[in-house]
């Protein structure tokens, strides 16, 4: 068996390399559109390497690595909060982390692609509102002034957009489920 002939450090490197795309997809799912994604991934890899002696070969590397990645995302968000930029709320981050860690890489990549496709089907105006509200996590009053719309109208638009995105994702999910069952 190939794995049995490797020393522990080589086996760890093998696990780390094989899980890079999963770690990247996980961090992107928690920091969509954030310019610091690569920094967080690098910090995650540094922590994983420093703590490699704490990892027990044969246990769940994915769960361990994604847990460390989640803490690195939280540390990044703390840094951003101190600089007065607002990111995802902790409860939203926890929800996304829980869902993303339960997905395998293929499903996570498919869901991310599906969401990007659904967002891409929105009008440019709706895409800008989603970007402003959820990726920049900025308040609606400034955006209302900039777009000459009322805050109430923006709230109604967000409700409509979320419904459209949910419907789009459900259609994509059901089409995938239908292909699997066929």
C-alpha positions as CSV (number, residue, x, y, z in Angstrom):
1,X,0.0,0.0,0.0
2,X,1.4,3.4,-1.0
3,X,0.4,5.3,2.1
4,X,2.0,2.7,4.4
5,X,5.4,3.4,2.8
6,X,5.2,7.2,3.5
7,X,6.7,8.8,6.6
8,X,4.2,10.9,8.6
9,X,5.4,14.2,7.3
10,X,5.0,13.1,3.7
11,X,1.6,11.7,4.4
12,X,0.6,15.0,6.0
13,X,1.9,16.9,3.0
14,X,-0.1,14.6,0.7
15,X,-3.3,15.3,2.8
16,X,-2.7,19.0,2.8
17,X,-2.2,19.1,-1.0
18,X,-5.2,16.9,-1.7
19,X,-7.5,19.1,0.4
20,X,-6.4,22.5,-1.0
21,X,-9.3,23.0,-3.4
22,X,-11.7,22.0,-0.6
23,X,-10.1,24.5,1.8
24,X,-10.2,27.2,-0.9
25,X,-13.9,26.5,-1.7
26,X,-14.7,26.6,2.0
27,X,-13.0,29.9,2.6
28,X,-14.6,31.4,-0.5
29,X,-18.0,30.3,0.7
30,X,-17.4,32.1,4.0
31,X,-15.8,35.2,2.5
32,X,-17.5,35.6,-0.9
33,X,-16.0,38.4,-3.0
34,X,-13.5,39.3,-0.2
35,X,-10.0,40.3,-1.4
36,X,-8.5,38.6,1.6
37,X,-9.4,35.1,0.6
38,X,-5.9,34.2,-0.5
39,X,-4.4,35.6,2.7
40,X,-6.8,33.5,4.8
41,X,-6.0,30.4,2.8
42,X,-2.3,31.1,3.3
43,X,-2.8,31.7,7.1
44,X,-4.8,28.5,7.3
45,X,-2.0,26.5,5.6
46,X,0.6,28.0,7.9
47,X,-1.5,27.0,11.0
48,X,-2.1,23.5,9.6
49,X,1.7,23.1,9.1
50,X,2.6,24.5,12.5
51,X,0.0,22.1,14.1
52,X,0.8,19.1,11.9
53,X,2.2,17.2,14.9
54,X,-1.2,17.6,16.6
55,X,-3.0,15.9,13.8
56,X,-3.4,12.1,14.2
57,X,-3.0,10.4,10.8
58,X,-6.0,8.2,10.0
59,X,-8.5,10.7,11.6
60,X,-10.7,13.2,9.6
61,X,-8.3,15.6,8.0
62,X,-11.1,17.5,6.2
63,X,-12.9,18.3,9.5
64,X,-9.7,19.3,11.2
65,X,-8.5,21.5,8.3
66,X,-11.9,23.2,7.8
67,X,-12.2,23.9,11.5
68,X,-8.8,25.7,11.4
69,X,-9.9,27.5,8.2
70,X,-13.1,28.7,10.0
71,X,-11.1,30.1,12.8
72,X,-8.8,31.9,10.3
73,X,-11.9,33.4,8.7
74,X,-13.2,34.6,12.1
75,X,-9.8,36.1,12.8
76,X,-9.9,37.9,9.5
77,X,-13.4,39.2,10.2
78,X,-12.2,40.5,13.6
79,X,-9.4,42.4,11.7
80,X,-11.9,43.8,9.2
81,X,-14.3,44.8,12.0
82,X,-11.6,46.7,13.8
83,X,-11.0,48.6,10.5
84,X,-14.6,49.6,10.4
85,X,-15.6,47.4,7.5
86,X,-18.5,45.0,8.2
87,X,-18.5,41.4,7.1
88,X,-21.0,38.6,7.6
89,X,-22.6,38.3,11.0
90,X,-21.3,35.5,13.2
91,X,-24.6,33.6,13.1
92,X,-24.6,33.7,9.3
93,X,-20.9,32.7,9.3
94,X,-21.7,29.7,11.6
95,X,-24.6,28.6,9.4
96,X,-22.5,28.8,6.2
97,X,-19.6,27.0,7.9
98,X,-21.8,24.2,9.2
99,X,-23.4,23.7,5.8
100,X,-20.1,24.0,3.8
101,X,-18.2,21.6,6.1
102,X,-20.9,19.0,5.5
103,X,-20.5,19.2,1.7
104,X,-18.0,17.3,-0.3
105,X,-15.8,19.3,-2.6
106,X,-17.8,18.4,-5.7
107,X,-21.2,19.4,-4.2
108,X,-19.7,22.6,-2.7
109,X,-18.2,23.7,-6.0
110,X,-21.5,22.9,-7.8
111,X,-23.5,24.9,-5.2
112,X,-21.1,27.8,-5.6
113,X,-21.4,27.7,-9.4
114,X,-25.2,27.4,-9.1
115,X,-25.3,30.4,-6.9
116,X,-23.0,32.4,-9.1
117,X,-25.2,31.4,-12.1
118,X,-28.4,32.4,-10.3
119,X,-26.9,35.8,-9.3
120,X,-25.7,36.3,-12.9
121,X,-29.3,35.9,-14.1
122,X,-30.4,38.9,-12.0
123,X,-30.5,42.4,-13.4
124,X,-27.3,44.5,-13.0
125,X,-29.2,46.7,-10.6
126,X,-30.2,43.7,-8.4
127,X,-26.7,42.3,-8.6
128,X,-25.3,45.6,-7.3
129,X,-27.8,45.6,-4.4
130,X,-26.9,42.0,-3.5
131,X,-23.2,42.9,-3.6
132,X,-23.7,46.0,-1.5
133,X,-25.9,44.3,1.1
134,X,-24.4,40.9,1.5
135,X,-20.8,41.1,0.4
136,X,-20.0,44.6,1.6
137,X,-22.5,44.2,4.4
138,X,-23.2,47.9,4.3
139,X,-26.3,49.7,5.5
140,X,-29.1,50.4,3.1
141,X,-29.4,54.1,3.9
142,X,-26.2,55.1,2.1
143,X,-27.1,52.9,-0.8
144,X,-30.6,54.4,-0.9
145,X,-29.1,57.9,-1.1
146,X,-26.6,56.9,-3.8
147,X,-29.3,55.2,-5.9
148,X,-32.1,57.7,-5.1
149,X,-34.3,55.0,-3.8
150,X,-36.0,54.7,-0.5
151,X,-34.8,52.3,2.2
152,X,-38.2,50.6,2.1
153,X,-38.0,50.1,-1.6
154,X,-34.6,48.5,-1.2
155,X,-35.9,46.2,1.5
156,X,-38.8,45.1,-0.8
157,X,-36.3,44.6,-3.6
158,X,-34.0,42.5,-1.4
159,X,-37.0,40.3,-0.3
160,X,-37.9,39.8,-4.0
161,X,-34.3,39.0,-5.0
162,X,-33.8,36.5,-2.1
163,X,-37.0,34.8,-3.3
164,X,-35.8,34.7,-6.9
165,X,-32.4,33.3,-5.8
166,X,-34.1,30.7,-3.6
167,X,-36.3,29.6,-6.4
168,X,-33.4,29.4,-8.8
169,X,-31.3,27.3,-6.4
170,X,-34.2,25.0,-5.7
171,X,-34.7,24.4,-9.4
172,X,-31.0,23.7,-9.9
173,X,-31.1,21.3,-6.9
174,X,-34.2,19.5,-8.1
175,X,-32.6,19.1,-11.6
176,X,-29.5,17.6,-10.0
177,X,-31.6,15.3,-7.9
178,X,-33.6,14.3,-11.0
179,X,-30.4,13.4,-12.9
180,X,-29.1,11.4,-9.9
181,X,-32.3,9.4,-9.6
182,X,-32.6,8.8,-13.4
